[in-house]
Amino acid sequence: MSDPCFKPGLMPFEQAQKALQDAAEQYISKVPRKIRSIPIWEADGNIVASEVISPIAVPGHDNSAMDGYALNLSSDALEQTSFEVIGAAFAGQPFQGELRQGQAIKIMTGAKLPEGANAVEMKENVERASEQQITLQQPARLNANIRRAGEDIELNQTVFVPGHRLSPADVGLLASLGKTEIEVYAPPKVAIFSTGDELKAPGQALSDGDIYESNRYVVITMLRRLGAEVIDLGIIPDDKSAIKDAFLRADAEADLVLSSGGVSVGDADYTKEVLDDIGQVGFWKIAMKPGKPLAFGSLPNSLFMGLPGNPVSATVTFYHLAKRVIDVLSHADVQGSVKFSATTTAKIKKRPGRRDFQRGIAYPNEQGQWVVEPLSQQGSGILSSISRANCFIDLPADNAGYQQGEQVMVEMFAAYLK
């Protein structure tokens, strides 16, 4: 049986992704992001704007990978186990001298290797016969336990290219190069509001028929994790004039305007009418579940996306569609999601017609093989299904469901959602 919500005019999911990315790339070609220099302490999550070239080698010298003894081994005497100790080296306090054949120094992890040293033996394998003499429990290996200069990063190596999103490890890498600042793209500005007379902010009293609005809280949190500058316009009532004013204000300040709700076919859904008045809209319905109703278009100065009103639908469409627009507007590399195969622990119900992103909990079983437990409640209004889950079960549009024990494709939640 086919999906009763599927209509032939629905845009295929993959086509919608491409159309959104193309529109964002066209916008950014006309309104490029500014470049700014920021301290590396503030760099996490920012997008690299200029190529970063290493001014030094890392490490800058050969050094010891462990506490022990640096040795001078001869290729003619690799079985030698007795060495004369002539000094010591500590991190930041190198040994000032050269090792000759049969000589050694005591050395600490990270300490510079002296001239002539060609192996390091860990202290646990060494017996100290006297202050000047050590005996190895077994012969050392040539070049063992040595970190070579430039082993991590070579001099003049390209470390980061434009479009790379910086991580905590990247910040440490910049520090290891002696960098104090880095050029990044200024973040895109995203204005967001929700529409609906029934919506109330947490803390307000609920009247009969009211609900607490949650969509903005989910989307704004994801936007901030993605590094966007958020302009929160709050809750807008179902009034055409108020909605138009919100759009005009958002368009004057933002690169992307996100609304939640008001993109279906209800009598009080004014978003499409307003967009027809002040902008251009490709009013799409996407062949995906959850999240079929979605509007996308342009305003005089910005792009626009109308997310569905149901909280799971709003979250899923942002995750799989709006995030791609955010990446382009940020000048970030647009990368596909990482997916893998897992065994479903229960039957999965689905009707052919729409790409379905069901929520599940994936984990390795006792045999170390990945399995996924589909959540029993998959409704578009059940936000707890996102909170409880750690992955999407990605079901193709033509799929008609799976039996327990069959293989399905799993997409683990990215860090900006979970």
PLY file of the C-alpha trace (Angstrom):
ply
format ascii 1.0
element vertex 418
property float x
property float y
property float z
element edge 417
property int vertex1
property int vertex2
end_header
0.00 0.00 0.00
1.36 3.42 -0.91
1.73 6.38 1.44
-1.67 8.15 1.63
0.14 11.47 2.19
2.19 11.05 -0.98
1.16 13.04 -4.02
2.83 12.90 -7.46
3.70 16.61 -7.19
5.93 16.17 -4.14
9.55 17.14 -4.78
11.97 14.21 -4.30
14.14 14.64 -1.21
17.46 14.58 -3.08
16.20 17.17 -5.58
15.15 19.46 -2.73
18.61 19.18 -1.14
20.29 20.15 -4.41
17.89 23.02 -5.10
18.46 24.46 -1.63
22.23 24.22 -1.97
22.18 25.80 -5.43
20.08 28.72 -4.19
22.37 29.27 -1.20
25.46 29.20 -3.43
23.87 31.76 -5.75
23.11 34.01 -2.77
26.61 33.75 -1.29
28.17 34.58 -4.68
26.37 37.93 -4.52
26.67 38.51 -0.76
30.01 36.97 0.28
30.83 36.60 3.93
33.20 39.06 5.54
36.53 37.79 6.82
37.67 38.60 10.33
40.70 37.74 12.45
39.92 36.25 15.86
42.00 34.86 18.75
42.43 31.10 18.57
40.65 30.84 21.95
37.47 31.89 20.12
38.06 29.78 17.01
36.17 26.58 17.89
33.27 26.07 15.46
34.34 28.88 13.12
35.03 28.38 9.42
38.58 28.88 8.13
38.70 31.74 5.60
42.39 31.75 4.58
44.82 28.92 4.03
46.89 28.17 7.15
50.53 27.31 6.37
52.79 25.95 9.10
55.65 28.39 9.88
57.52 25.67 11.77
57.93 21.91 11.90
56.07 20.06 14.65
57.84 18.72 16.54
60.70 21.09 15.88
63.39 18.50 16.71
63.81 14.76 17.17
62.66 13.89 20.68
62.00 10.97 22.97
58.63 9.26 22.95
59.05 8.00 26.53
61.08 8.13 29.71
64.20 6.03 29.39
67.69 6.18 27.87
68.83 7.59 24.54
71.45 5.34 23.00
74.05 5.37 20.25
73.73 2.00 18.54
76.22 0.89 15.93
74.94 -1.02 12.92
77.84 -3.38 13.59
76.85 -3.93 17.23
73.07 -4.05 17.40
73.24 -6.78 20.05
75.09 -4.50 22.46
73.39 -4.31 25.88
75.92 -2.39 28.00
76.20 1.40 27.70
78.12 4.21 29.38
75.84 6.96 30.80
77.32 10.42 30.23
74.47 12.79 31.11
70.74 13.51 31.07
68.16 15.43 29.02
64.84 16.85 30.16
62.03 18.55 28.23
63.28 22.10 27.71
66.73 21.20 29.05
68.60 19.36 26.26
71.89 17.54 26.72
74.72 19.71 25.43
76.93 17.21 23.74
77.13 14.28 21.34
76.73 10.55 21.93
79.38 8.25 20.60
79.06 4.52 20.00
78.22 2.68 23.23
77.19 5.83 25.08
73.78 6.79 26.50
72.01 9.56 28.39
69.02 9.44 30.67
66.12 11.13 28.82
62.57 12.20 29.63
59.51 12.14 27.37
59.58 15.07 24.95
63.24 15.90 25.58
65.37 16.75 22.55
67.44 13.87 21.22
71.17 14.62 21.28
73.50 14.28 18.32
74.45 10.64 17.78
71.38 9.14 19.46
69.55 6.66 17.25
67.32 4.77 19.71
65.50 5.21 23.00
64.99 2.34 25.40
62.24 2.56 28.03
63.47 2.69 31.59
61.51 -0.46 32.53
63.87 -2.51 30.32
67.04 -1.02 31.79
69.09 -2.04 34.83
71.31 0.65 36.35
74.60 -1.05 37.19
76.12 2.22 38.45
75.81 5.97 37.95
77.80 5.64 34.74
76.68 2.24 33.47
73.40 0.63 32.33
72.53 -2.83 31.06
69.60 -3.53 28.76
67.48 -6.57 29.51
67.34 -7.17 25.75
68.99 -5.48 22.74
67.44 -2.19 21.63
65.96 -1.58 18.18
67.45 1.03 15.89
65.23 4.20 15.77
62.91 2.85 18.46
60.77 5.31 20.48
61.92 8.42 18.61
59.56 11.18 17.45
61.10 12.71 14.35
61.16 16.45 13.60
58.19 17.33 11.41
56.55 13.97 12.11
53.27 15.72 12.94
53.49 18.78 10.68
56.21 19.72 8.22
57.55 23.23 7.68
55.40 25.08 5.09
52.77 22.33 5.14
49.15 23.34 4.43
47.38 22.69 7.71
43.87 24.05 7.03
42.12 25.18 3.86
39.15 27.57 3.57
35.85 25.92 4.41
37.16 23.79 7.27
35.12 23.99 10.47
37.52 24.26 13.41
37.32 21.78 16.29
38.90 21.80 19.77
41.76 19.65 18.44
42.27 22.15 15.62
42.59 24.96 18.17
45.33 22.98 19.89
47.01 22.41 16.54
47.03 26.16 15.89
48.61 26.68 19.29
51.29 24.11 18.47
52.21 26.26 15.45
52.59 29.33 17.64
49.49 30.96 16.11
47.58 33.44 18.26
44.93 34.44 15.69
43.25 32.96 12.64
41.19 34.41 9.80
37.63 33.06 9.70
34.40 33.90 7.93
31.90 36.01 9.81
28.92 33.79 10.70
25.67 34.04 8.77
22.81 35.89 10.41
19.67 33.81 10.78
16.35 35.34 11.88
13.73 32.97 13.26
10.16 33.18 14.48
7.22 30.85 15.06
3.64 31.56 14.07
0.46 30.47 15.80
-2.22 31.89 18.12
-2.09 28.70 20.16
1.61 29.05 20.99
2.79 30.26 24.39
6.30 30.75 25.71
7.43 28.60 28.64
6.45 30.35 31.84
3.21 31.76 30.46
-0.16 30.45 31.55
-1.93 28.14 29.09
-5.49 28.85 28.05
-7.81 26.20 26.66
-6.28 24.87 23.42
-2.85 26.46 23.98
0.49 24.65 23.85
4.03 25.61 24.80
6.13 26.48 21.77
9.23 24.29 21.43
10.35 24.48 17.79
12.39 27.68 18.17
14.19 26.24 21.17
15.35 23.21 19.20
16.26 25.13 16.04
17.98 28.04 17.81
20.11 25.61 19.81
21.19 23.84 16.60
21.89 27.19 14.93
24.14 28.26 17.79
26.01 24.96 17.72
26.58 25.57 14.00
28.01 29.01 14.78
25.23 31.11 13.26
24.30 34.51 14.67
20.67 34.16 15.75
18.04 36.91 15.61
15.10 35.60 17.63
11.82 37.35 16.78
9.74 35.17 19.09
6.15 34.07 18.53
4.07 35.88 15.89
0.25 35.61 16.02
-1.78 34.31 13.09
-2.28 37.78 11.68
-1.22 38.63 8.13
-0.05 42.13 9.03
2.00 40.90 12.00
3.56 38.13 9.92
4.44 40.59 7.15
6.06 42.96 9.66
8.12 40.06 11.04
9.31 39.09 7.57
10.26 42.66 6.68
12.21 43.11 9.90
13.95 39.75 9.50
14.79 40.45 5.86
16.44 43.75 6.82
18.77 42.04 9.31
19.42 38.46 8.21
20.91 36.31 5.46
18.38 33.54 6.10
14.89 33.84 7.56
13.41 30.75 9.21
9.78 30.52 10.21
8.08 27.62 11.93
4.47 26.84 11.14
2.11 28.51 8.71
3.27 26.66 5.59
0.44 24.15 5.27
-3.00 24.73 3.74
-5.02 25.94 6.74
-7.24 29.01 6.57
-4.98 30.85 9.04
-1.70 29.94 7.33
-0.66 33.34 5.94
3.03 32.71 5.29
2.62 31.90 1.59
0.38 34.93 1.07
2.93 37.25 2.66
5.76 35.75 0.65
3.82 36.24 -2.56
3.48 39.93 -1.61
7.09 40.71 -0.68
9.25 37.99 -2.20
9.48 35.01 -4.49
8.58 31.58 -3.22
9.02 28.10 -4.55
6.36 26.55 -2.35
7.44 22.97 -2.10
6.07 19.90 -0.52
8.89 17.41 -0.06
8.60 13.65 -0.48
9.99 13.07 3.01
8.58 11.99 6.34
8.36 13.68 8.73
8.45 17.12 7.17
6.38 17.16 3.98
5.24 20.82 4.15
8.18 23.15 3.53
8.41 26.54 1.87
11.56 27.98 0.34
12.15 31.19 -1.52
13.78 34.59 -1.45
12.97 37.96 0.09
14.39 41.27 -1.19
17.63 40.83 0.81
17.67 37.28 2.12
16.71 33.65 1.68
13.69 32.14 3.36
12.71 28.69 4.64
9.37 27.88 6.20
9.71 24.85 8.47
6.71 22.72 9.39
4.84 23.41 12.63
5.12 19.93 14.15
8.26 19.78 16.32
9.74 16.56 14.92
9.04 17.72 11.36
10.71 21.08 12.05
13.74 19.34 13.57
14.13 16.80 10.77
13.74 19.35 7.96
16.26 21.66 9.61
18.69 18.76 10.11
18.52 17.43 6.55
17.68 20.56 4.54
18.20 23.88 6.33
21.58 22.81 7.71
22.86 22.48 4.15
21.87 26.11 3.51
23.60 27.18 6.76
26.80 25.41 5.65
26.84 27.22 2.30
26.11 30.59 3.90
28.94 29.91 6.37
31.38 29.00 3.56
31.72 25.62 5.27
32.41 22.44 3.34
29.09 20.72 2.58
29.55 17.09 3.51
27.18 14.17 3.27
26.20 12.29 6.39
27.97 9.12 7.53
25.74 6.07 7.38
26.22 2.40 8.08
24.24 -0.80 8.06
22.65 -2.22 11.22
20.22 -4.99 12.08
16.79 -3.84 13.18
15.59 -5.36 16.45
11.91 -4.95 15.53
9.61 -4.68 12.54
9.60 -1.27 10.85
6.36 -0.08 9.31
6.48 2.15 6.24
4.44 2.86 3.14
6.13 3.54 -0.21
6.13 7.11 -1.46
8.32 9.26 0.78
11.88 9.14 2.16
11.36 8.32 5.84
13.67 9.31 8.69
12.49 7.23 11.62
14.11 7.59 15.01
16.03 4.79 16.68
18.64 3.80 19.21
21.72 2.19 17.65
24.29 0.25 19.65
26.75 -2.66 19.29
25.43 -5.98 20.62
27.40 -8.53 22.64
29.02 -9.80 19.43
30.16 -6.30 18.54
27.71 -6.00 15.63
25.57 -2.89 15.22
21.86 -3.20 15.85
19.18 -0.53 15.94
16.00 -0.40 17.99
13.25 1.58 16.24
11.28 3.71 18.68
7.66 2.67 18.95
6.29 6.22 18.68
7.23 7.92 15.41
4.60 10.68 15.22
5.66 14.10 13.94
4.46 15.71 17.16
6.41 13.41 19.51
9.57 15.43 20.22
10.64 12.91 22.87
11.44 10.54 19.99
14.31 12.89 19.06
15.39 13.30 22.68
15.48 9.53 23.33
17.03 8.51 20.02
20.65 8.69 18.88
20.11 8.08 15.17
17.85 8.25 12.15
16.84 5.05 10.39
16.99 6.18 6.76
14.29 4.41 4.74
14.24 4.91 0.92
11.14 6.38 -0.67
10.15 3.16 -2.45
10.65 1.01 0.64
7.66 -0.82 2.13
9.11 -1.56 5.57
11.45 -4.11 7.13
11.08 -7.26 9.16
12.91 -7.84 12.42
16.48 -8.99 11.73
16.83 -7.24 8.36
19.58 -4.75 7.56
18.72 -1.03 7.52
20.74 2.15 7.01
21.52 4.13 10.15
22.65 7.76 10.40
23.96 8.69 13.85
22.90 12.14 15.09
25.53 14.79 14.50
26.90 16.80 17.41
24.75 19.84 16.63
21.62 17.79 17.39
22.66 15.35 20.11
0 1
1 2
2 3
3 4
4 5
5 6
6 7
7 8
8 9
9 10
10 11
11 12
12 13
13 14
14 15
15 16
16 17
17 18
18 19
19 20
20 21
21 22
22 23
23 24
24 25
25 26
26 27
27 28
28 29
29 30
30 31
31 32
32 33
33 34
34 35
35 36
36 37
37 38
38 39
39 40
40 41
41 42
42 43
43 44
44 45
45 46
46 47
47 48
48 49
49 50
50 51
51 52
52 53
53 54
54 55
55 56
56 57
57 58
58 59
59 60
60 61
61 62
62 63
63 64
64 65
65 66
66 67
67 68
68 69
69 70
70 71
71 72
72 73
73 74
74 75
75 76
76 77
77 78
78 79
79 80
80 81
81 82
82 83
83 84
84 85
85 86
86 87
87 88
88 89
89 90
90 91
91 92
92 93
93 94
94 95
95 96
96 97
97 98
98 99
99 100
100 101
101 102
102 103
103 104
104 105
105 106
106 107
107 108
108 109
109 110
110 111
111 112
112 113
113 114
114 115
115 116
116 117
117 118
118 119
119 120
120 121
121 122
122 123
123 124
124 125
125 126
126 127
127 128
128 129
129 130
130 131
131 132
132 133
133 134
134 135
135 136
136 137
137 138
138 139
139 140
140 141
141 142
142 143
143 144
144 145
145 146
146 147
147 148
148 149
149 150
150 151
151 152
152 153
153 154
154 155
155 156
156 157
157 158
158 159
159 160
160 161
161 162
162 163
163 164
164 165
165 166
166 167
167 168
168 169
169 170
170 171
171 172
172 173
173 174
174 175
175 176
176 177
177 178
178 179
179 180
180 181
181 182
182 183
183 184
184 185
185 186
186 187
187 188
188 189
189 190
190 191
191 192
192 193
193 194
194 195
195 196
196 197
197 198
198 199
199 200
200 201
201 202
202 203
203 204
204 205
205 206
206 207
207 208
208 209
209 210
210 211
211 212
212 213
213 214
214 215
215 216
216 217
217 218
218 219
219 220
220 221
221 222
222 223
223 224
224 225
225 226
226 227
227 228
228 229
229 230
230 231
231 232
232 233
233 234
234 235
235 236
236 237
237 238
238 239
239 240
240 241
241 242
242 243
243 244
244 245
245 246
246 247
247 248
248 249
249 250
250 251
251 252
252 253
253 254
254 255
255 256
256 257
257 258
258 259
259 260
260 261
261 262
262 263
263 264
264 265
265 266
266 267
267 268
268 269
269 270
270 271
271 272
272 273
273 274
274 275
275 276
276 277
277 278
278 279
279 280
280 281
281 282
282 283
283 284
284 285
285 286
286 287
287 288
288 289
289 290
290 291
291 292
292 293
293 294
294 295
295 296
296 297
297 298
298 299
299 300
300 301
301 302
302 303
303 304
304 305
305 306
306 307
307 308
308 309
309 310
310 311
311 312
312 313
313 314
314 315
315 316
316 317
317 318
318 319
319 320
320 321
321 322
322 323
323 324
324 325
325 326
326 327
327 328
328 329
329 330
330 331
331 332
332 333
333 334
334 335
335 336
336 337
337 338
338 339
339 340
340 341
341 342
342 343
343 344
344 345
345 346
346 347
347 348
348 349
349 350
350 351
351 352
352 353
353 354
354 355
355 356
356 357
357 358
358 359
359 360
360 361
361 362
362 363
363 364
364 365
365 366
366 367
367 368
368 369
369 370
370 371
371 372
372 373
373 374
374 375
375 376
376 377
377 378
378 379
379 380
380 381
381 382
382 383
383 384
384 385
385 386
386 387
387 388
388 389
389 390
390 391
391 392
392 393
393 394
394 395
395 396
396 397
397 398
398 399
399 400
400 401
401 402
402 403
403 404
404 405
405 406
406 407
407 408
408 409
409 410
410 411
411 412
412 413
413 414
414 415
415 416
416 417
